[in-house]
Amino acid sequence: MKPSRFPLILLAMSLLLNISSAPLSATAEELEPWTGTVEHFFTHSLIAHPEVAFAPGNSYAFDLDRDCLTPDEFSAILAQAYENDYMLVDLALTYRVANGRAERVPFPFPKGKKPLVLSFDDVVYASKNRGKGMADKLVLADGRVLSYTERADPQMSAEREFVPILESFVQKHPDFSFRGARGILCLTGFDGILGYRTQRDAPDRESEIRRVKPVIAALKKSGWKFACHSYAHGHMKKYTSEKMRDDVQKWKTEVAPLVGDTEWYVYPYGEWVLGENCSDERHRVLEEAGFRVFFGVGSQPFYGKMPLKSETRVLFMDRSPMDGISLRARETSYSRIFLCSQVYDVRRPVPYPQ
């Protein structure tokens, strides 16, 4: 006589119920609606090789010190943000668009944690800056996105650029990322993207497009998002509406087909062009192009309508810069997330102020 399988089936069902129900219950208890401040910090591509960047005679040293972080500084900032209970969040969770109008919404977030958005401007690796202390491009190797520098040793590295550094940090601290959130790559197009010369007049454009596509796919798979940082990175306040329209069209034609459409527009230099109640024609060009969240620059968090309590169709968000100037000047205002004096790289040409 064959033994009855009924008790075994009951046992299996019981185990399945326990396995499936426990995490769901725990997750529900740990999450709560978040309606408060959403911090947003940004920097540029890192100073991958400080020994080159800050060597005597490098004409680019001033710009790198002013605008960028070193890998050691970025790693230290991540560690302090984590210690202070910040957690990466996907900006897309924080708002919704209905009938063409963007509005902030409460979103579920782990209790005891504070949401943080990280973005990275000008991820172009401009050809004119090769050999001056930055990486040359992002590459895909064994399924990982790494930095690549033509003249450095080693040429490929997981420790010299923000993408692999953040990926390694999240792998070590999974609770630093809510639902797989990473950062936002803010792209121009005048000299291609991610170190690949994909602009319309590049001699090897088609082959460069083929090379960059796997990198983009790997970034998206990991949770990275993309934003428009204009095409030419010009001063918006000097643009006419026609020039703005031309700039947007070039980005839509050359960059969007590679990384996808986006509702996020990052003003170069943080320059708003709004007019009263967003009536400026240059701003209307951007709205007509489908952008619904606009990013400026500010040392304190702001995320909402401009002007306040207005009925404008879009949202505005300030981002706090992380660079040499800010590290030397924001010890007090940035202490909510990290201490500038503790992350400052002593290899910088400017000593930390006493």
N, C-alpha and C positions, 0 to 999 in steps of 0.2 A: 504493500500500500504506500502511495506517495505521501510525504508529509504535507500538511496543509500550508499554503503560502499566504493565507489570510493574515496571520499575526505579523509576518514580515512586511506585507503591504502596509498594514497599519503603522508599523514602526517607521517605514520609509516616509509615509505621509506626515507623520509627526515631526520627523527630523526636518523635512522640507518646510513645514509651516514655521518651525522655530527659526530656521536659518533665514527665511524670507521676511519674517515679521519683526525680528529683533532690530536689524539695522534701520528699517523704515521708522520704527518707533523712536529709536535713539536720534535719528536725523531730525524728525519732526520736533523733538524736544529741544534740540540744540539750536535750531534756526528761529529767528524772529524777524519781523519786518524792520528794515532799516529805512529811516526817513531823515537821517542827519547828514553831516558833512561827508562828502566823498573827496578824499585827498587825491591830488594829481600832481606828480612830480615828473620832470622830464630832463633829459640831457641829450647829447649828441653821440655819435660813434666815439668809442673810447680812444684814449691815447695809448694805442696798443704797445708802442715801444718808446717809453719815456727816455731811455738812453739815447735814442735817435732824436726824438722830438725836442729835448732840452739841451742837445749838444751845441756848443758854440758855433755860430754861423748859420743856424737854421732859421730862415726868414719866417717860417710858419710857427715858430715857438710861441710868439705872443698870442696868436689866435687860438692855438691849442690850449694854452694856459687859461685864457679867458673863457672859452666856450665848452671845454670838455672835462671829463673825469679820467683818471687812470684806472686800470683794472683793479688795483688794490683798493682804491677809494670806492668804486662801485660795489665790490664784494663786501666791504665794511659797512656800507650804507644798507645793503640788503640784510646783513646780520643784525644791525641795530633796529631796523624797521620790524624785523621778525621778533626781536626781543621786546619791542614796544607794542606787540599784539596787532600789528597791521597785517593785512591779508589781501592778496591781489584779487581784483574783481574785474569781470568783463564789463566795460562801459555799456554795452548793449543791454545789460540787465537793469540799468538804472533809469531808463526812460522808455517812452513808447511814442510812436507816431500814428495819429489817427486823423483822417481827413486832411493830411498834409501838415498837421500841426504837432510839434514835439512837446511833450510834457514829461516832467519828472514823475516817477512812480516809486512807491515803496517796493523794496525787493527783499527776498529772503536772504539772510546772512547769518553766519554762525555767531551765537551769543558770546560776548566777551571779546570779539574781534572788531577791528576797524577797517573799512574798505580803502584800498589803495589802487590807483591807476598809475601805471608807468608808461611813458611814451618816449620815443627816440627820434629826434629830428634829423633831417638831411642824411638819411642812410643811403648815400650815393657813392661814397668813396671816389671823389672826383679825380679824374685822371691827372689834373694839374698838381695834385698833392701827393702823388706816389713818391715813396722813398723819404717822406718827411716826418714819419713817426706814427702814422695810422696804418691799419690793415688795408689791403687793396681790394678785398671783396669777401663775401660770404660764400662758402662752398659746402657741398654735401659729400660726406665721407662716411661710409659704413652706417648710413641712416642718420647721422648726426650733422647738424649745421655747425660748422667751424669757421674761424677766420683764416684767411690766407694772405700772406705777405710775400711778395716776390723775392725780396732781398733779405728776409729775416731767417734766422735759424732757431727753432724749427719753422718751416714755411706754413704748415697748418697747425692751429692751436685751439684748444678748448679753454684757454685761460686768458686770452687777450682781447675779447670782445664781449659785449653785453649779452648776445643771444646764448652762446654756450655757457657763459657764467651763470645766467639766470636759470637755464635748464638744469645745470648741475645743482644749483641751490634748491630748486623745487624738488628735484629727485631726492635730495637729502632731507628736505623739510616739506613733505607733501601738504601739510596744513598751512603753508604760505600761499597756496593757490586755491581759490574757491571755484570748484567745478571746472578745473583745468585752465583757468585764466592765465595769460602771459602778459605781454606788453603790446603797445601799438607802434608800428613802424610808419613814420610820417615821411612820405616820399615826394620828391620833386621829379622832374623828368628831363631837364635840359642836358644832363650828362648821363642819362640812363638811371638804373636803379640797382642797388645792392652790389655795386662794383662792376656791373655789366653794361656795356655801351649799347643800350637799346633805343636811344633817341633816333629820330627819323633820318638824320644825316650821317649816322655812323656807318663807316665802310663795311663792317662785319655785322650789321644789325641782325640779320636773320639767324646767324649762328650764335650770336650772343643771346637772343631770345630763347633759342633751344637750350642753351646752357643754364639760363636762370630759371626756367620753368620748374625743374625738379627741386630747386632750392625753395621757391615760393610754395610748392606743394608740401614740402616738409615743414615749413614754418606754419602753414595753416593747420596741418595735422596736429601740431604741438599746441595750438591755441593762440598763436600770434594773429593780430589783426592789422589792417592797413588803413591809413588815412591820407587824404590829399594835403600836401604842404605847398600847393601851387605848382606850376610847371617850372617857372623861371626863378623863383625865390626873389622876386622884386619887392620894392617898397609899394605896398598897396595904395598908400595915400597919394602917390604920384601917378597912379594909373588913371586912365580914362575908362569909361564903361566899355568901350570897344576893345581896349587892351586887356581888360579883365576877361571879357568874353573869349578873346583869342587865347589867353593863357589857360582858361578852363577847358576849352575845346582841345588844346594840345594834350592836356593831362588825360582827358577822356579818350582821346584817340590812341595815345602811346603807352599810357601807364595802366589805366583801368582795364584794358583787355588782358593784361598780364596778372593783375592782383585782384581784380573784381571791383565792382562799384562800391562806393562808400557814402555814408551820410555825414562823415566827419571832415571838417575843414580846419586846418591849422594855419593861422595867419603867420606869414613870415615876419620875423622880428616882433611878433605880438601886436601888430598894427591893425586896430579895428578900422573899418570904413562902414559906418552905420547910418549916420544922419538921424534925424528925429524919428523915433519909433521905427528904426530900420528902413527908412525911406530912401537912403542913398542908392542911386542907380547901380553902383558897383556891387553893393550888397545884394540887391535884387537879382543881379546876374547869378550870384552864387546860390541863392535860394531856388531860382529857376532851374539850376543844374542839379538840384536834389539834395543839397547839403542842409542838414538840420541841426547839427551841433557844431559850434564854433569855439576854437580854443585860442586864448590869449596867454599872457604871462602875468603872474602876480605872486608875491611871496606868501599870501594868505589864500585859503581855499574860497572859491566862489563858483557856484553852479546854479544857474537859474535864468530868469528873463532879464533882458536889458532893454529899456530901463526897468527897474524893479516894478513888479506888479503890473507890467504891461500885458497887452494881449498879442504880443508878437508871436509869430509862428515857430520860432526857433529858440534853442537854448544856447547859453554861453557858459564856458568853463575856463577859469584861470588855471594855469599850471605853474608850479614853483620850479624855477630852474636849478639844476645841479651842475655847477661849473666852478672854475677857479675863483671868479669874482664872488659868487654866492657863498662858497665855502669860507671865504675870508670875511664875509660881512653878515652872515645870517646865523651866528651861533645861538642867539636868543630865539629868534623866530622859528628856526628849524628844529629846535630842541624837542618839539612835540614828536618828532619822528627819528632824528639822529643828531648827534653832537658833531658839528663841523670840525672842531679841534681834534677830535679823536679819530676821524677818518682821513684827515688831510695827509697827503703824500709829501714827505719831506724832500722828495726829488724835484718838486716844483721849483722853478727859478725864483719865485717870490716866497719868502718865508712867511709862515703863519703869523699874523699880527699878535703881539703880546698885549 
